[in-house]
Amino acid sequence: MKFYKYQGTGNDFILVENLRGEIPEEDKAPMARRLCERRFGVGGDGLLLVEPSAVAPVRMRIFNRDGSEAEMCGNGVRCFAKHVYERHLAGGAEIAIETLAGVKHVSLRFQNGKVAGVRVEMGRPRDVVLEERLEMRGKEMILSHLDMGVPHAVILVEDLEEVDVEGLGREIRHHPFFPKGTNVNFLQRLGERAFRVRTYERGVEGETMACGTGTSACGVVASLLYLPDGGGMEIRTRGGPLRVEVAKGAGGRVEKVFMEGPAELVFEGIIP
């Protein structure tokens, strides 16, 4: 079986084309767990499957490293878009991709005939709650939470280097307040439109180099708290910077979120 290894700001994925349905449904979760294992498999944060769609040129399925299926992945969809364009599975500089979180529209940026960057319309956030108080470790913690296709919590911090991302992230991810679990983002403001983020992902059960939906969620919270007119900002992940743009409507309501960043093919190979 042919596979492709991609990364987007350090968030890495194994991509397999499944356009003829060669991979049975019951094998997809075990396959993700086996292939994403970094010592005994290929290694990755998730498995991307290219599948046929009835509502778009292609459909993206993503299975996390633990075998759970995610509704959407911002870094993954950029890698997916680069692949389907360069493999001639979908054409044009604008591509529609079906996901469990709906059809996502992406715009491709080219350099020397190759896809160098991808801008993704992440859609409108749902269930946005700002600065809610939560009991953690015997103290009151203030966090915001929302759904960007997958659930996210955003905690504003003074210094990211002093945060126990793994320990505190795990506690919040499994807190009874989030019965289905949540991804956890720790956000530090650097300037008016510059931020840093570190993310604990529920499907990986650990910190990742970057999270596209998490960075988008941070952009929503940052815009609502600090940028009344919306607009663009740079959010730096451990794997590199991402550009987030928040479009607002009447009353400051967030109408759309756009996220832009790189996508790179690392290597390809054959799984025996």
C-alpha positions as CSV (number, residue, x, y, z in Angstrom):
1,M,0.0,0.0,0.0
2,K,1.4,3.4,-1.0
3,F,1.5,6.1,1.6
4,Y,2.7,9.7,1.7
5,K,4.1,11.6,4.8
6,Y,3.1,15.3,5.1
7,Q,3.7,18.0,7.7
8,G,2.1,21.4,8.3
9,T,4.0,23.5,10.9
10,G,5.3,20.3,12.4
11,N,1.9,18.6,12.7
12,D,2.6,15.4,10.7
13,F,0.3,13.0,8.9
14,I,0.3,9.8,6.9
15,L,-1.9,10.1,3.8
16,V,-3.4,7.1,1.9
17,E,-5.6,7.2,-1.1
18,N,-8.7,5.1,-0.6
19,L,-10.7,6.2,-3.6
20,R,-11.8,2.6,-4.5
21,G,-12.6,1.7,-0.9
22,E,-9.8,-0.9,-0.6
23,I,-9.6,-0.2,3.1
24,P,-12.6,-1.7,5.0
25,E,-14.3,0.7,7.5
26,E,-13.5,-1.6,10.5
27,D,-9.7,-1.5,9.6
28,K,-9.3,2.3,9.5
29,A,-9.0,3.0,13.3
30,P,-6.6,0.0,13.9
31,M,-4.6,1.1,10.9
32,A,-4.2,4.6,12.2
33,R,-3.0,3.4,15.6
34,R,-0.5,1.0,14.0
35,L,0.9,3.4,11.3
36,C,1.0,6.5,13.6
37,E,3.2,4.7,16.2
38,R,6.5,6.4,16.0
39,R,8.8,3.5,16.9
40,F,7.0,0.5,15.2
41,G,5.1,2.3,12.5
42,V,5.6,5.2,10.0
43,G,4.9,7.8,12.8
44,G,2.5,10.7,12.7
45,D,-0.2,12.7,14.6
46,G,-2.9,11.3,12.4
47,L,-4.0,9.3,9.3
48,L,-5.6,11.1,6.4
49,L,-7.7,9.1,3.9
50,V,-8.6,10.4,0.4
51,E,-12.1,9.1,-0.3
52,P,-14.8,9.9,-2.9
53,S,-17.5,12.5,-2.2
54,A,-21.0,13.1,-3.4
55,V,-20.9,16.8,-2.6
56,A,-17.3,17.8,-3.4
57,P,-14.4,16.7,-5.6
58,V,-12.9,14.7,-2.7
59,R,-13.6,13.7,0.9
60,M,-11.1,13.9,3.8
61,R,-11.3,11.4,6.6
62,I,-8.9,11.9,9.5
63,F,-8.2,9.4,12.3
64,N,-6.1,10.5,15.3
65,R,-3.2,8.6,16.6
66,D,-5.4,6.9,19.2
67,G,-7.8,5.6,16.4
68,S,-10.6,8.1,17.1
69,E,-12.0,9.9,14.1
70,A,-11.9,13.7,14.1
71,E,-14.4,15.9,12.4
72,M,-11.8,18.3,11.0
73,C,-8.1,19.1,11.2
74,G,-6.8,22.5,10.0
75,N,-3.2,21.4,9.4
76,G,-4.3,18.2,8.0
77,V,-6.7,19.7,5.4
78,R,-3.8,21.9,4.1
79,C,-1.7,18.8,3.5
80,F,-4.7,17.1,2.0
81,A,-5.3,20.0,-0.4
82,K,-1.7,20.0,-1.5
83,H,-1.8,16.3,-2.2
84,V,-5.1,16.1,-4.2
85,Y,-4.0,19.1,-6.3
86,E,-0.5,17.8,-7.1
87,R,-1.8,14.2,-7.7
88,H,-4.5,15.6,-10.1
89,L,-7.3,14.3,-7.9
90,A,-8.9,17.8,-7.8
91,G,-8.1,20.8,-9.9
92,G,-8.0,24.5,-9.7
93,A,-6.6,27.1,-7.2
94,E,-9.8,26.8,-5.2
95,I,-10.8,23.4,-4.0
96,A,-13.9,22.2,-2.0
97,I,-13.2,19.3,0.4
98,E,-15.8,17.3,2.3
99,T,-15.1,16.7,6.0
100,L,-17.3,15.5,8.9
101,A,-17.5,19.2,9.9
102,G,-18.9,20.1,6.5
103,V,-17.5,21.2,3.1
104,K,-14.3,23.3,3.6
105,H,-13.1,25.6,0.8
106,V,-9.4,26.1,0.4
107,S,-7.3,28.5,-1.7
108,L,-3.8,27.4,-2.9
109,R,-0.7,29.5,-3.1
110,F,1.9,28.4,-5.6
111,Q,5.7,28.6,-5.9
112,N,7.6,27.1,-8.9
113,G,4.5,25.2,-9.9
114,K,4.1,23.5,-6.5
115,V,1.6,24.3,-3.7
116,A,3.6,26.3,-1.1
117,G,0.7,27.4,1.2
118,V,-3.0,26.9,1.7
119,R,-5.6,29.2,3.0
120,V,-8.6,27.4,4.6
121,E,-12.0,28.8,5.2
122,M,-12.6,27.3,8.7
123,G,-16.2,28.4,8.9
124,R,-18.1,30.0,11.8
125,P,-17.3,29.0,15.4
126,R,-20.1,27.5,17.4
127,D,-21.0,27.6,21.1
128,V,-18.5,30.4,21.9
129,V,-18.3,31.1,25.7
130,L,-15.7,33.6,26.9
131,E,-13.9,33.6,30.2
132,E,-15.8,30.9,32.0
133,R,-14.6,30.0,35.5
134,L,-13.6,26.4,36.2
135,E,-12.3,24.7,39.4
136,M,-8.9,23.2,38.7
137,R,-6.3,22.0,41.3
138,G,-8.2,23.7,44.1
139,K,-8.1,27.0,42.3
140,E,-10.4,28.9,40.0
141,M,-9.2,28.9,36.4
142,I,-10.6,31.2,33.7
143,L,-10.9,29.7,30.2
144,S,-12.9,30.3,27.0
145,H,-14.3,27.4,25.0
146,L,-15.8,27.0,21.5
147,D,-16.3,24.5,18.7
148,M,-14.2,25.0,15.5
149,G,-15.4,21.7,14.0
150,V,-13.9,20.1,17.1
151,P,-14.1,21.4,20.7
152,H,-11.4,23.7,22.0
153,A,-10.6,25.4,25.3
154,V,-8.4,28.5,25.3
155,I,-6.5,29.7,28.4
156,L,-4.7,33.0,28.4
157,V,-1.3,32.9,30.1
158,E,1.4,35.4,30.9
159,D,4.4,33.1,29.9
160,L,4.0,29.9,28.0
161,E,7.3,28.6,29.2
162,E,6.0,28.4,32.8
163,V,2.9,26.4,31.8
164,D,2.7,22.6,32.5
165,V,1.2,21.9,29.0
166,E,1.2,18.1,29.3
167,G,-0.1,17.9,32.9
168,L,-2.6,20.7,33.0
169,G,-3.7,20.0,29.4
170,R,-4.4,16.4,30.3
171,E,-6.5,17.5,33.4
172,I,-8.6,19.9,31.4
173,R,-9.0,17.5,28.5
174,H,-10.5,14.9,30.9
175,H,-12.3,17.4,33.2
176,P,-16.0,16.4,33.8
177,F,-17.0,19.8,32.5
178,F,-16.1,18.5,29.0
179,P,-17.9,15.1,28.9
180,K,-16.7,14.4,25.3
181,G,-13.2,15.8,26.0
182,T,-11.6,18.9,24.5
183,N,-8.4,20.1,23.0
184,V,-6.6,22.6,25.2
185,N,-4.8,25.7,24.0
186,F,-2.5,27.9,26.1
187,L,-2.3,31.4,24.5
188,Q,0.2,34.1,25.2
189,R,-0.2,37.6,23.7
190,L,3.0,39.1,22.3
191,G,1.7,42.3,20.7
192,E,-1.5,43.8,19.3
193,R,-1.8,41.2,16.5
194,A,0.9,38.7,17.5
195,F,0.4,35.6,19.8
196,R,2.0,32.3,20.7
197,V,0.2,29.1,21.4
198,R,0.9,25.6,22.7
199,T,-1.7,22.9,22.3
200,Y,-2.6,19.6,24.0
201,E,-4.6,17.5,21.6
202,R,-7.2,15.0,22.9
203,G,-6.8,12.5,19.9
204,V,-3.0,12.4,20.4
205,E,-3.1,12.6,24.3
206,G,-0.2,15.0,24.3
207,E,1.2,18.2,23.0
208,T,1.6,18.6,19.3
209,M,3.9,21.0,17.3
210,A,0.8,22.8,16.0
211,C,-3.0,22.5,15.7
212,G,-4.9,24.2,12.9
213,T,-8.3,24.2,14.5
214,G,-6.8,25.1,17.8
215,T,-4.9,28.1,16.3
216,S,-8.2,29.2,14.7
217,A,-10.0,28.9,18.0
218,C,-7.3,31.0,19.6
219,G,-7.8,33.6,16.8
220,V,-11.5,33.8,17.6
221,V,-10.9,34.3,21.3
222,A,-8.1,36.8,20.7
223,S,-10.3,38.8,18.3
224,L,-13.3,38.9,20.6
225,L,-11.2,40.0,23.6
226,Y,-8.7,42.3,22.0
227,L,-9.6,43.1,18.4
228,P,-13.1,44.6,18.1
229,D,-12.8,45.1,14.3
230,G,-11.5,41.6,13.7
231,G,-8.9,41.2,10.9
232,G,-5.7,39.3,10.6
233,M,-3.1,38.2,13.2
234,E,-0.1,36.0,13.4
235,I,-0.2,33.0,15.9
236,R,3.1,31.3,16.4
237,T,3.0,27.5,17.1
238,R,6.0,25.4,18.1
239,G,6.2,24.3,14.4
240,G,6.1,27.8,13.0
241,P,3.7,30.7,12.4
242,L,0.1,30.5,11.1
243,R,-1.9,33.4,9.8
244,V,-5.5,33.7,11.1
245,E,-8.1,36.2,9.9
246,V,-11.4,36.8,11.7
247,A,-14.3,38.3,9.7
248,K,-17.0,40.0,11.9
249,G,-20.5,41.1,11.1
250,A,-23.1,43.1,12.9
251,G,-22.6,43.4,16.7
252,G,-19.1,42.1,16.5
253,R,-20.3,38.5,15.7
254,V,-17.7,36.3,14.2
255,E,-19.0,35.2,10.7
256,K,-16.0,33.4,9.3
257,V,-12.5,32.4,10.2
258,F,-9.6,31.9,7.8
259,M,-6.4,30.1,8.5
260,E,-3.3,30.1,6.3
261,G,0.0,28.1,6.5
262,P,2.4,25.8,4.8
263,A,2.1,22.2,3.7
264,E,5.1,20.0,2.8
265,L,5.5,16.5,1.5
266,V,8.2,14.9,3.6
267,F,8.6,11.4,2.0
268,E,6.6,8.6,0.4
269,G,6.8,4.8,0.6
270,I,5.2,1.4,0.6
271,I,3.6,-0.3,3.6
272,P,4.1,-4.1,3.2
